[in-house]
Amino acid sequence: MSDQLDGRPTSHSRVTLSRIMTAIDVNLYGTVHGGVLMKFVDDVAGAAAARHSGGTAVTAAIDEIAFLEPVRVGDLVHAHAQVNWTGSSSMEVGVKVEAERWDAAGGERMTVATAYLVFVAVDVAGGPRPVPPIVPETPDDERRCREALIRREHRLARRQAILAARAAGHPG
């Protein structure tokens, strides 16, 4: 069990999924539905979390998702994910979604979305299980880890503020 908790390099968790967007993916505006991209983001993040933790990991929260550019039918979309930070059983996974425009194949990729998700590693009974720590390999990995800690602190502070407001009987 102890070797399972040895640190794993950030590159160990990196995953890329790619797919071509089709007519069934569009919304009423004729661009790819945000929900389709959200599922794609969750899929790639889940693969990164499972790879890092060495087993099943479930989505606990989506901290942030930003849609930066519309995605169109025919675009080749690539979602890149890696674990940025680990706790005892939880992990933050960062995702960057890029698109290659169908009418400019082989052209420059554009970033169309970014997201941060929190996953919890679970055992066969569905309870939390320990995850190995990440070992940042580059200055960019170290920055991602620092920023993940800031997002975690904000998430916990927001939760505490809401609980305090409820206990004080504030509306909302």
Summary of the structure (lengths in Angstrom):
residues: 172
radius of gyration: 18.0
end to end distance: 45.3
largest distance: 57.7
contacts: 524
relative contact order: 0.20
helix: 37%
strand: 34%
